[in-house]
Amino acid sequence: MSLETILERAEQLGKQDAQALLSSLAAKILARCAEDGLFWLKFVRTRDEADPEVPIKPFPVHKAYCRALWADLLVPEPTVIAKSRQMVVSWELAAFCVWWARFRGHQAIYWQTKAWKDAVGMVCMPSGGFSGRCQFIEDSLPDWMRRPYKPSEGRMQYPHNGSMIQELSGGADQIRGTTPSLLIEDEFAHQEDQPGVYTAVAPLIQKKAKLVFASTPNGADNTFATLWHGRAVGTEMLGSDA
């Protein structure tokens, strides 16, 4: 049934029946969004502070690399992303966090990066000011799609299902002792204690936590480069005949 047909049918109904039809349609869209993140991305907006004329843009879900990245994020194994600027990778990771939190119950989602203020900017800023990215994504959805959440500096809590998104500053001590369902290690190549952080989070893989290591490159002599290449740079791959 096309959208035009649905709207024509709604116009022929009484107010109560029309509202019931639209509520049913919204419920079906949300159910599909819960199962199909790429479909949900069609409703997501991003913010481009470098574009003063059109700062708010639809998420470019049509781009092949965005679709491929989403597929990688869905697999249970850790995902390692060597990113570059202006490719909306950070926005896609923020959207993935919001999608995971709002459609899955009792999930603990952590976003860790080098500096506390950067992590807060990715998750949630104090009310009444500039929005964190996860916060912006939720607030920019259509009114009928938004989920109520409790905002605080560096945290979003979803009362309807008990899930949360929480920022963390860099360092193994910050992540040690937490039990993430989903962990984003952002700009991992620029974090100061990469070996310590990786040692702290590696056991989470056995607990079926989803780990994502994303960064712009920062040379070859660091843990992120080893994860990206699958070996320490300058050494042969396992199984090589050389």
NUMITI-978546 format. One record per residue (C-alpha): residue in one letter; y, x, z. Coordinates in Angstrom, 1 decimal. Layout:
<selo: A	py: Y	px: X	pz: Z>
...
END
This chain:
<selo: M	py: 0.0	px: 0.0	pz: 0.0>
<selo: S	py: 3.3	px: 1.5	pz: -1.1>
<selo: L	py: 6.4	px: 1.7	pz: 1.2>
<selo: E	py: 8.2	px: -0.8	pz: -1.0>
<selo: T	py: 5.4	px: -3.3	pz: -0.5>
<selo: I	py: 5.4	px: -2.9	pz: 3.2>
<selo: L	py: 9.2	px: -3.4	pz: 3.4>
<selo: E	py: 9.0	px: -6.5	pz: 1.2>
<selo: R	py: 6.3	px: -7.9	pz: 3.4>
<selo: A	py: 8.4	px: -7.1	pz: 6.5>
<selo: E	py: 11.3	px: -9.0	pz: 5.1>
<selo: Q	py: 9.2	px: -12.1	pz: 4.6>
<selo: L	py: 8.0	px: -12.1	pz: 8.3>
<selo: G	py: 9.7	px: -13.3	pz: 11.4>
<selo: K	py: 11.4	px: -10.8	pz: 13.7>
<selo: Q	py: 8.4	px: -10.6	pz: 16.1>
<selo: D	py: 5.8	px: -10.2	pz: 13.3>
<selo: A	py: 8.0	px: -7.7	pz: 11.4>
<selo: Q	py: 8.3	px: -5.6	pz: 14.6>
<selo: A	py: 4.5	px: -5.7	pz: 15.1>
<selo: L	py: 4.0	px: -4.6	pz: 11.5>
<selo: L	py: 6.4	px: -1.7	pz: 11.9>
<selo: S	py: 4.9	px: -0.7	pz: 15.3>
<selo: S	py: 1.4	px: -0.7	pz: 13.7>
<selo: L	py: 2.7	px: 1.5	pz: 10.9>
<selo: A	py: 4.3	px: 3.9	pz: 13.3>
<selo: A	py: 1.0	px: 4.1	pz: 15.3>
<selo: K	py: -1.0	px: 4.9	pz: 12.2>
<selo: I	py: 1.5	px: 7.6	pz: 11.1>
<selo: L	py: 1.4	px: 9.2	pz: 14.6>
<selo: A	py: -2.4	px: 9.1	pz: 14.6>
<selo: R	py: -2.5	px: 10.9	pz: 11.2>
<selo: C	py: 0.1	px: 13.4	pz: 12.5>
<selo: A	py: -2.2	px: 14.2	pz: 15.5>
<selo: E	py: -5.0	px: 15.0	pz: 13.1>
<selo: D	py: -3.0	px: 16.6	pz: 10.3>
<selo: G	py: -0.3	px: 19.0	pz: 11.3>
<selo: L	py: 0.8	px: 19.6	pz: 7.8>
<selo: F	py: 1.5	px: 15.9	pz: 7.5>
<selo: W	py: 3.5	px: 16.1	pz: 10.7>
<selo: L	py: 5.5	px: 19.0	pz: 9.4>
<selo: K	py: 7.0	px: 16.6	pz: 6.8>
<selo: F	py: 9.0	px: 15.1	pz: 9.7>
<selo: V	py: 10.1	px: 18.4	pz: 11.2>
<selo: R	py: 13.6	px: 19.8	pz: 10.8>
<selo: T	py: 14.8	px: 23.4	pz: 11.3>
<selo: R	py: 18.2	px: 24.9	pz: 12.1>
<selo: D	py: 19.7	px: 27.6	pz: 10.0>
<selo: E	py: 22.7	px: 29.0	pz: 11.9>
<selo: A	py: 23.5	px: 31.3	pz: 8.9>
<selo: D	py: 24.2	px: 28.4	pz: 6.6>
<selo: P	py: 27.5	px: 26.7	pz: 7.8>
<selo: E	py: 27.3	px: 24.0	pz: 5.1>
<selo: V	py: 23.7	px: 22.8	pz: 5.5>
<selo: P	py: 22.5	px: 24.1	pz: 8.9>
<selo: I	py: 19.8	px: 21.5	pz: 9.4>
<selo: K	py: 17.0	px: 21.5	pz: 6.8>
<selo: P	py: 13.6	px: 19.9	pz: 6.3>
<selo: F	py: 10.7	px: 22.2	pz: 7.1>
<selo: P	py: 9.5	px: 23.8	pz: 3.8>
<selo: V	py: 6.0	px: 22.4	pz: 4.1>
<selo: H	py: 5.6	px: 22.6	pz: 0.3>
<selo: K	py: 5.5	px: 26.4	pz: 0.4>
<selo: A	py: 2.1	px: 27.8	pz: -0.1>
<selo: Y	py: 2.5	px: 30.6	pz: 2.5>
<selo: C	py: 3.6	px: 28.0	pz: 5.2>
<selo: R	py: 0.5	px: 25.9	pz: 4.5>
<selo: A	py: -1.7	px: 29.0	pz: 4.6>
<selo: L	py: -0.2	px: 30.1	pz: 7.9>
<selo: W	py: -0.8	px: 26.7	pz: 9.5>
<selo: A	py: -4.5	px: 26.9	pz: 8.4>
<selo: D	py: -4.7	px: 30.4	pz: 10.1>
<selo: L	py: -3.2	px: 29.0	pz: 13.3>
<selo: L	py: -6.0	px: 26.3	pz: 13.5>
<selo: V	py: -8.9	px: 28.7	pz: 13.6>
<selo: P	py: -10.2	px: 29.7	pz: 17.1>
<selo: E	py: -9.9	px: 33.4	pz: 16.5>
<selo: P	py: -6.7	px: 35.3	pz: 17.2>
<selo: T	py: -4.1	px: 35.2	pz: 14.5>
<selo: V	py: -2.0	px: 38.3	pz: 13.7>
<selo: I	py: 1.2	px: 37.8	pz: 11.6>
<selo: A	py: 3.3	px: 40.6	pz: 10.2>
<selo: K	py: 6.5	px: 38.6	pz: 9.5>
<selo: S	py: 9.8	px: 39.2	pz: 7.8>
<selo: R	py: 13.1	px: 37.4	pz: 8.3>
<selo: Q	py: 14.2	px: 34.2	pz: 6.5>
<selo: M	py: 10.6	px: 33.0	pz: 6.0>
<selo: V	py: 10.7	px: 30.4	pz: 8.9>
<selo: V	py: 7.6	px: 32.0	pz: 10.5>
<selo: S	py: 9.2	px: 31.7	pz: 14.0>
<selo: W	py: 10.1	px: 28.1	pz: 13.2>
<selo: E	py: 6.6	px: 27.3	pz: 12.1>
<selo: L	py: 5.2	px: 28.9	pz: 15.3>
<selo: A	py: 7.6	px: 26.7	pz: 17.4>
<selo: A	py: 6.5	px: 23.6	pz: 15.4>
<selo: F	py: 2.9	px: 24.5	pz: 16.1>
<selo: C	py: 3.6	px: 24.7	pz: 19.8>
<selo: V	py: 5.3	px: 21.3	pz: 19.8>
<selo: W	py: 2.6	px: 19.7	pz: 17.7>
<selo: W	py: -0.1	px: 21.2	pz: 20.0>
<selo: A	py: 1.7	px: 20.1	pz: 23.2>
<selo: R	py: 2.6	px: 16.5	pz: 22.2>
<selo: F	py: -0.8	px: 15.6	pz: 20.6>
<selo: R	py: -3.2	px: 17.4	pz: 23.1>
<selo: G	py: -3.4	px: 16.6	pz: 26.7>
<selo: H	py: -3.1	px: 19.0	pz: 29.7>
<selo: Q	py: -2.3	px: 22.1	pz: 27.5>
<selo: A	py: -0.5	px: 25.2	pz: 28.9>
<selo: I	py: 1.4	px: 26.8	pz: 26.1>
<selo: Y	py: 3.2	px: 30.1	pz: 26.7>
<selo: W	py: 5.7	px: 31.9	pz: 24.4>
<selo: Q	py: 6.1	px: 35.5	pz: 25.4>
<selo: T	py: 8.6	px: 37.9	pz: 23.9>
<selo: K	py: 10.4	px: 41.1	pz: 25.0>
<selo: A	py: 13.5	px: 39.6	pz: 26.6>
<selo: W	py: 13.7	px: 36.5	pz: 28.8>
<selo: K	py: 16.8	px: 35.1	pz: 27.0>
<selo: D	py: 15.0	px: 35.3	pz: 23.6>
<selo: A	py: 12.0	px: 33.5	pz: 24.9>
<selo: V	py: 14.2	px: 30.8	pz: 26.4>
<selo: G	py: 16.0	px: 30.5	pz: 23.0>
<selo: M	py: 12.6	px: 29.8	pz: 21.4>
<selo: V	py: 11.5	px: 27.1	pz: 23.9>
<selo: C	py: 14.3	px: 25.2	pz: 25.7>
<selo: M	py: 17.9	px: 25.8	pz: 26.8>
<selo: P	py: 19.7	px: 24.0	pz: 29.6>
<selo: S	py: 20.7	px: 20.4	pz: 28.7>
<selo: G	py: 24.0	px: 19.9	pz: 27.1>
<selo: G	py: 24.2	px: 23.1	pz: 25.2>
<selo: F	py: 22.6	px: 24.9	pz: 22.3>
<selo: S	py: 19.0	px: 23.8	pz: 21.9>
<selo: G	py: 15.9	px: 26.1	pz: 22.0>
<selo: R	py: 13.8	px: 25.9	pz: 18.9>
<selo: C	py: 10.9	px: 23.8	pz: 20.4>
<selo: Q	py: 13.5	px: 21.6	pz: 22.0>
<selo: F	py: 15.4	px: 21.2	pz: 18.7>
<selo: I	py: 12.2	px: 20.3	pz: 16.8>
<selo: E	py: 11.4	px: 17.5	pz: 19.3>
<selo: D	py: 14.9	px: 16.2	pz: 19.4>
<selo: S	py: 15.3	px: 16.2	pz: 15.6>
<selo: L	py: 12.3	px: 14.0	pz: 14.9>
<selo: P	py: 12.9	px: 10.4	pz: 13.9>
<selo: D	py: 13.7	px: 8.2	pz: 16.9>
<selo: W	py: 10.4	px: 6.3	pz: 16.8>
<selo: M	py: 8.4	px: 9.5	pz: 16.7>
<selo: R	py: 9.9	px: 11.4	pz: 19.6>
<selo: R	py: 8.0	px: 11.9	pz: 22.8>
<selo: P	py: 9.9	px: 11.9	pz: 26.2>
<selo: Y	py: 9.9	px: 15.3	pz: 27.8>
<selo: K	py: 11.3	px: 17.0	pz: 30.8>
<selo: P	py: 13.6	px: 19.9	pz: 29.8>
<selo: S	py: 14.5	px: 22.8	pz: 32.0>
<selo: E	py: 15.5	px: 26.3	pz: 31.1>
<selo: G	py: 12.6	px: 27.9	pz: 29.4>
<selo: R	py: 10.2	px: 25.0	pz: 29.8>
<selo: M	py: 9.4	px: 21.6	pz: 28.2>
<selo: Q	py: 7.0	px: 19.3	pz: 30.0>
<selo: Y	py: 5.4	px: 16.2	pz: 28.4>
<selo: P	py: 4.8	px: 13.6	pz: 31.1>
<selo: H	py: 2.8	px: 11.4	pz: 28.8>
<selo: N	py: -0.1	px: 13.8	pz: 28.6>
<selo: G	py: 0.5	px: 16.6	pz: 31.1>
<selo: S	py: 1.2	px: 19.4	pz: 28.6>
<selo: M	py: 3.9	px: 22.0	pz: 28.7>
<selo: I	py: 5.5	px: 24.8	pz: 26.8>
<selo: Q	py: 6.7	px: 27.7	pz: 28.9>
<selo: E	py: 8.7	px: 30.9	pz: 28.1>
<selo: L	py: 7.7	px: 34.3	pz: 29.5>
<selo: S	py: 9.6	px: 37.6	pz: 29.3>
<selo: G	py: 7.7	px: 40.7	pz: 28.2>
<selo: G	py: 5.2	px: 42.6	pz: 30.4>
<selo: A	py: 1.6	px: 42.4	pz: 31.4>
<selo: D	py: 2.6	px: 41.2	pz: 34.9>
<selo: Q	py: 4.3	px: 38.1	pz: 33.4>
<selo: I	py: 1.2	px: 36.9	pz: 31.6>
<selo: R	py: -1.5	px: 38.1	pz: 34.1>
<selo: G	py: -2.7	px: 35.2	pz: 36.2>
<selo: T	py: -1.8	px: 32.5	pz: 33.8>
<selo: T	py: -4.4	px: 30.4	pz: 31.9>
<selo: P	py: -2.9	px: 29.6	pz: 28.5>
<selo: S	py: -4.4	px: 27.1	pz: 26.1>
<selo: L	py: -2.2	px: 28.6	pz: 23.4>
<selo: L	py: -0.3	px: 31.9	pz: 23.7>
<selo: I	py: 2.4	px: 33.1	pz: 21.3>
<selo: E	py: 3.1	px: 36.9	pz: 21.6>
<selo: D	py: 6.4	px: 37.0	pz: 19.6>
<selo: E	py: 7.9	px: 40.2	pz: 18.3>
<selo: F	py: 4.8	px: 41.9	pz: 19.8>
<selo: A	py: 5.5	px: 45.3	pz: 18.1>
<selo: H	py: 8.8	px: 45.5	pz: 20.0>
<selo: Q	py: 7.4	px: 44.7	pz: 23.5>
<selo: E	py: 7.4	px: 47.6	pz: 25.8>
<selo: D	py: 3.9	px: 47.2	pz: 27.3>
<selo: Q	py: 1.8	px: 46.2	pz: 24.4>
<selo: P	py: -1.5	px: 47.8	pz: 25.6>
<selo: G	py: -1.1	px: 46.2	pz: 29.0>
<selo: V	py: -0.3	px: 42.8	pz: 27.6>
<selo: Y	py: -3.2	px: 42.9	pz: 25.2>
<selo: T	py: -5.6	px: 44.1	pz: 28.0>
<selo: A	py: -4.4	px: 41.1	pz: 30.1>
<selo: V	py: -4.8	px: 38.5	pz: 27.4>
<selo: A	py: -7.9	px: 39.7	pz: 25.6>
<selo: P	py: -10.3	px: 38.0	pz: 28.0>
<selo: L	py: -8.7	px: 34.7	pz: 27.2>
<selo: I	py: -10.4	px: 34.8	pz: 23.8>
<selo: Q	py: -13.7	px: 34.2	pz: 25.6>
<selo: K	py: -12.1	px: 31.2	pz: 27.3>
<selo: K	py: -11.3	px: 29.7	pz: 23.9>
<selo: A	py: -7.6	px: 30.2	pz: 24.3>
<selo: K	py: -5.7	px: 30.5	pz: 21.0>
<selo: L	py: -3.8	px: 33.8	pz: 20.7>
<selo: V	py: -1.1	px: 34.5	pz: 18.2>
<selo: F	py: 0.4	px: 38.0	pz: 17.8>
<selo: A	py: 3.5	px: 37.9	pz: 15.5>
<selo: S	py: 6.1	px: 40.5	pz: 14.8>
<selo: T	py: 8.3	px: 42.3	pz: 12.4>
<selo: P	py: 6.9	px: 45.8	pz: 12.0>
<selo: N	py: 8.0	px: 48.6	pz: 14.3>
<selo: G	py: 6.2	px: 51.7	pz: 13.0>
<selo: A	py: 2.5	px: 52.4	pz: 13.0>
<selo: D	py: 1.9	px: 53.9	pz: 16.5>
<selo: N	py: 1.6	px: 50.7	pz: 18.5>
<selo: T	py: -0.9	px: 48.0	pz: 19.5>
<selo: F	py: 0.5	px: 45.4	pz: 17.1>
<selo: A	py: 0.0	px: 47.8	pz: 14.1>
<selo: T	py: -3.6	px: 48.4	pz: 15.3>
<selo: L	py: -4.3	px: 44.6	pz: 15.5>
<selo: W	py: -2.7	px: 44.0	pz: 12.0>
<selo: H	py: -4.7	px: 46.8	pz: 10.3>
<selo: G	py: -7.9	px: 46.2	pz: 12.3>
<selo: R	py: -7.9	px: 49.8	pz: 13.4>
<selo: A	py: -5.6	px: 52.5	pz: 14.7>
<selo: V	py: -3.4	px: 53.6	pz: 11.7>
<selo: G	py: -4.5	px: 56.9	pz: 10.3>
<selo: T	py: -8.2	px: 56.3	pz: 11.1>
<selo: E	py: -11.0	px: 55.0	pz: 8.8>
<selo: M	py: -12.2	px: 51.5	pz: 9.0>
<selo: L	py: -15.4	px: 50.9	pz: 10.9>
<selo: G	py: -18.3	px: 51.2	pz: 8.5>
<selo: S	py: -16.5	px: 53.4	pz: 6.0>
<selo: D	py: -18.6	px: 56.0	pz: 4.1>
<selo: A	py: -15.8	px: 58.5	pz: 4.3>
END
